[in-house]
Amino acid sequence: MSDTMQLRQQVADLQAKLGRIMEGLEGTCMTCEPVGVRNQQMEQHIKTLQAERDEARREVCAWQGATSAKSFRDIAIVRGWDCFSDQTADTSEHL
């Protein structure tokens, strides 16, 4: 293997190691990897809960919008909710 190829491989190995350290999966103690894995699981769980919360909020806005002249997004704004931020514009905001 040429010197250039060896250096490139070393750079790739170090970048992979840095990625694992930044993700909390590698460090100087024996608990780093389990803690990093748990942190990733908890981050995913938080994202799931936030998505479920936003879906529930959208349903509340739809129910209230069915008896109101306001759009779903207007109802969310009044309530201080940002549950439509990840949704594309929808022309069927009124039931």
Legacy VTK file of the C-alpha trace (Angstrom):
# vtk DataFile Version 3.0
C-alpha trace
ASCII
DATASET POLYDATA
POINTS 95 float
0.000 0.000 0.000
1.379 3.408 -0.909
1.998 6.126 1.652
-0.867 8.179 0.233
-3.303 5.299 0.545
-2.170 4.605 4.116
-2.662 8.257 5.046
-6.110 8.287 3.468
-7.045 5.167 5.409
-5.779 6.725 8.643
-7.849 9.854 7.974
-10.939 7.725 7.302
-10.350 5.723 10.495
-9.911 8.896 12.548
-13.047 10.458 11.048
-15.023 7.336 11.947
-13.607 7.381 15.481
-14.442 11.082 15.844
-17.989 10.383 14.700
-18.380 7.670 17.336
-16.980 9.987 20.027
-19.307 12.826 18.994
-22.285 10.447 19.073
-21.305 9.392 22.574
-20.595 5.828 21.526
-16.885 5.879 22.341
-14.830 7.593 24.987
-12.389 7.108 27.799
-14.638 5.238 30.216
-16.355 1.869 30.068
-19.834 3.418 30.290
-19.535 5.737 27.287
-20.983 3.346 24.728
-24.009 2.197 26.788
-24.775 5.808 27.743
-24.406 6.937 24.127
-26.735 4.187 22.923
-29.280 5.085 25.621
-29.060 8.774 24.701
-29.782 7.935 21.059
-32.754 5.796 22.107
-34.094 8.602 24.297
-33.667 11.166 21.497
-35.667 8.919 19.172
-38.349 8.426 21.840
-38.601 12.199 22.328
-39.056 12.693 18.564
-41.790 10.036 18.559
-43.592 11.666 21.495
-43.362 15.103 19.885
-44.827 13.736 16.648
-47.690 12.096 18.585
-48.286 15.330 20.517
-48.416 17.368 17.313
-50.825 14.895 15.729
-53.109 15.144 18.772
-52.927 18.932 18.601
-53.833 18.863 14.912
-56.863 16.696 15.740
-57.973 19.182 18.419
-57.637 22.001 15.889
-59.680 19.999 13.368
-62.428 19.302 15.904
-62.578 22.940 16.947
-62.341 24.046 13.310
-65.396 21.961 12.431
-67.521 24.270 14.597
-65.643 27.474 13.874
-65.010 29.750 10.938
-61.295 29.730 11.781
-58.793 27.578 9.926
-56.928 24.803 11.709
-53.722 26.835 11.585
-55.439 29.904 13.089
-56.719 27.791 15.976
-53.226 26.420 16.568
-51.799 29.953 16.577
-54.385 31.132 19.120
-53.458 28.178 21.346
-49.736 28.915 20.924
-49.086 25.590 19.209
-46.590 25.011 16.414
-48.085 21.687 15.326
-48.414 22.544 11.630
-44.831 23.705 11.053
-43.802 20.395 9.479
-46.910 20.179 7.289
-47.160 21.504 3.756
-49.841 24.039 2.969
-53.185 22.311 2.699
-56.211 23.762 0.981
-58.604 21.569 2.991
-58.092 23.254 6.365
-61.834 23.498 6.944
-64.004 20.414 7.323
LINES 1 96
95 0 1 2 3 4 5 6 7 8 9 10 11 12 13 14 15 16 17 18 19 20 21 22 23 24 25 26 27 28 29 30 31 32 33 34 35 36 37 38 39 40 41 42 43 44 45 46 47 48 49 50 51 52 53 54 55 56 57 58 59 60 61 62 63 64 65 66 67 68 69 70 71 72 73 74 75 76 77 78 79 80 81 82 83 84 85 86 87 88 89 90 91 92 93 94
